[in-house]
Amino acid sequence: MCGRFTQHLSWEELQRLADLIGQPRNLQPRYNVAPTTMIEVIRPSPAGNELVPMRWGFAPSWWKKPLRELPATFNARAETIAEKPMFRAAFAKSRCVIPASGFYEWTGAKGAKTPHYFSARDGRPLAFAGICGACRDVESDARIESATIIVGPANDWMRPFHDRMPIILDWRDANAWLTGDDPGAWLRPAPEDSLQQWIVSRRVNRSNEADDDSTLIEPSVAAAC
């Protein structure tokens, strides 16, 4: 799964990687992104790829209850996304890329879990495969755009830390994922040598504004490996 990640990204870097259109923005660095908060999402449009803020936690267009009653939809399983009523329409026609600087997973026993931070070995942003959509909030009548990260089985390198991981695209494949006819072809584990990891502060276990700064991703106990 992927329940916490980071987005400390620059518009210029994302524009080079995803050929973004639109006015450049100063993107706020985020080091402890939690479900139901706003995230930056890349989606296709008739004019090109655009970067759009969305709610992390997918709500389909037909959702008619308060958003607080949604089940946990911040992740969608690669194995079932094409069939699940919650996700299948968006998987067919509303795919997106969620750019990330890295993500967290935990090891150890309950109550004493150790957080690990995962990022690309080459230092570039990660491209998480996702789906997105929009619904009408029944409480505020506002249009809510939302997205989820697709997760699949872990590769051999990731398995000591967790049995699942985000679907991570090569940026060269991003447009094929966004607009291609065979999205299932991209739902595979990342290459074994694509990630690095190190242990970080347990402060990341808390999700509030006071615990969202760059020290969260500094090595705590173990060196990168």
C-alpha positions in Angstrom: 0.0 0.0 0.0 1.0 3.7 0.0 -0.5 5.6 2.9 1.9 8.5 3.2 4.2 10.2 0.7 6.1 13.4 -0.2 5.8 16.0 -2.9 8.6 18.5 -2.7 8.7 19.2 -6.4 9.4 22.1 -8.8 7.1 23.1 -11.7 10.2 23.3 -13.9 11.2 19.7 -13.2 7.7 18.4 -13.8 7.3 20.4 -16.9 10.4 18.8 -18.4 9.3 15.3 -17.3 5.6 15.5 -18.3 5.5 18.4 -20.9 3.1 20.4 -18.7 0.9 23.1 -20.1 -0.4 26.1 -18.2 1.1 28.8 -16.1 4.0 27.8 -13.8 3.2 27.7 -10.1 5.2 27.8 -7.0 4.5 24.4 -5.5 4.4 24.1 -1.7 6.8 21.4 -0.5 5.0 18.6 1.4 6.9 16.0 3.4 4.1 14.2 5.1 1.1 13.9 2.7 -1.8 12.0 4.3 -5.0 10.7 2.7 -7.9 13.1 2.2 -5.6 16.1 1.9 -4.9 17.9 -1.4 -2.1 16.6 -3.7 -0.7 17.6 -7.1 -1.9 15.4 -10.0 -1.0 15.3 -13.7 -3.8 14.6 -16.1 -4.3 14.8 -19.8 -6.4 17.5 -21.4 -7.2 18.3 -25.1 -4.4 20.9 -25.0 -1.8 18.7 -23.2 -0.9 17.5 -19.7 -1.9 19.8 -16.8 -1.0 19.8 -13.1 -4.2 20.0 -11.0 -4.7 19.9 -7.2 -7.0 17.1 -6.2 -8.2 15.3 -3.0 -6.2 12.2 -2.2 -9.0 9.6 -1.9 -11.0 8.8 -5.0 -14.7 9.6 -5.2 -16.5 8.4 -8.4 -18.9 10.6 -10.2 -21.9 8.6 -8.9 -21.1 9.1 -5.2 -24.1 10.7 -3.6 -23.2 10.5 0.1 -21.0 12.8 2.2 -17.3 12.3 1.4 -16.6 11.4 5.0 -18.6 8.2 4.4 -16.3 7.1 1.6 -14.4 3.9 2.2 -10.6 4.1 2.1 -10.0 4.9 -1.5 -6.5 6.4 -1.3 -5.1 3.2 -2.9 -6.6 1.0 -5.6 -5.4 -2.6 -6.1 -3.8 -3.2 -9.6 -5.3 -6.8 -9.6 -8.9 -5.6 -9.3 -9.0 -2.0 -10.5 -10.5 -2.9 -13.9 -13.5 -4.7 -12.3 -14.2 -2.9 -9.1 -17.3 -0.6 -9.5 -15.6 2.1 -7.5 -12.7 2.4 -9.9 -13.4 0.6 -13.3 -14.8 3.6 -15.2 -11.9 5.9 -14.2 -9.4 3.2 -15.0 -10.9 2.9 -18.5 -10.9 6.6 -19.3 -9.6 8.9 -16.5 -6.0 7.9 -15.7 -3.5 10.3 -14.2 0.1 10.4 -12.9 0.8 11.4 -9.3 4.3 12.8 -9.0 6.1 12.1 -5.8 9.5 12.8 -4.3 9.2 9.6 -2.2 7.0 7.5 0.0 7.0 5.9 3.4 6.5 2.3 4.6 6.8 0.8 8.1 8.5 -2.4 9.4 8.4 -4.0 12.8 5.8 -5.0 15.4 2.6 -3.0 16.1 3.4 -0.2 18.6 7.1 -0.1 17.7 7.0 0.3 13.9 10.0 1.8 12.1 9.4 4.2 9.3 11.4 3.9 6.1 11.6 6.5 3.3 11.8 5.3 -0.3 12.9 7.4 -3.2 14.3 7.0 -6.8 18.0 6.0 -6.9 18.5 8.6 -9.7 17.1 11.4 -7.6 14.2 12.2 -10.0 10.6 12.4 -9.0 8.6 9.2 -9.0 5.6 8.8 -11.3 2.8 6.9 -9.5 0.1 5.5 -11.8 -3.3 6.7 -10.7 -6.9 7.4 -11.6 -8.9 10.5 -11.1 -12.4 11.9 -11.4 -14.9 14.4 -10.1 -18.1 14.3 -8.1 -20.5 16.8 -6.5 -20.2 17.1 -2.8 -23.7 16.6 -1.4 -23.0 18.8 1.6 -21.3 21.8 0.0 -22.5 21.4 -3.6 -18.9 21.9 -4.7 -17.2 20.0 -7.5 -14.6 17.8 -5.9 -11.8 16.4 -8.0 -10.0 13.4 -6.5 -7.4 10.8 -7.3 -6.0 7.5 -6.0 -2.6 5.8 -6.3 -2.6 2.3 -7.8 -0.7 -0.3 -5.9 0.4 -3.8 -6.8 2.6 -6.7 -5.5 6.1 -5.7 -4.3 9.1 -6.6 -6.3 11.8 -8.7 -4.7 13.8 -5.7 -3.5 10.7 -4.1 -1.8 9.4 -7.3 -0.2 11.5 -7.2 3.0 9.8 -3.9 3.8 6.2 -4.5 2.5 4.4 -6.9 0.3 2.9 -4.2 -1.8 4.2 -1.0 -3.5 2.9 1.8 -5.8 2.8 1.2 -9.5 5.8 3.4 -10.6 5.9 4.4 -14.2 8.9 5.4 -16.3 8.4 9.0 -17.2 8.9 8.0 -20.8 5.8 5.9 -20.6 3.6 8.5 -18.9 1.7 9.6 -22.0 1.0 5.9 -23.0 -0.4 5.4 -19.5 -2.5 8.5 -19.6 -4.1 8.1 -23.0 -3.2 4.6 -24.3 -5.6 1.8 -25.1 -4.0 -0.9 -22.9 -3.6 0.5 -19.3 -3.2 -2.9 -17.9 0.1 -3.3 -19.6 1.7 -0.8 -17.2 0.5 -2.4 -14.0 3.7 -4.2 -13.1 6.3 -3.8 -10.3 9.1 -1.3 -10.7 12.5 -2.5 -11.7 14.5 -4.0 -8.8 17.2 -1.3 -8.9 14.9 1.7 -9.1 14.5 2.6 -5.4 16.7 3.4 -2.4 15.6 3.5 1.3 16.6 4.7 4.7 15.1 4.8 8.2 13.6 8.2 9.2 12.1 9.8 12.3 9.0 8.4 13.9 7.6 11.9 13.7 6.2 10.9 10.3 3.7 8.7 12.2 1.9 12.0 13.1 0.0 13.7 10.3 -0.4 17.4 11.1 1.2 20.6 9.9 3.6 20.7 12.8 5.1 17.4 11.5 5.6 18.3 7.9 9.1 19.6 7.2 12.3 18.5 5.4 13.8 16.9 8.6 11.2 14.1 8.3 13.1 12.5 5.4 16.6 12.8 6.9 18.3 9.5 7.7 17.6 8.6 11.3 19.3 5.3 12.2 20.4 3.5 9.1 22.3 4.8 6.1 20.7 4.6 2.6 21.0 1.2 1.0 
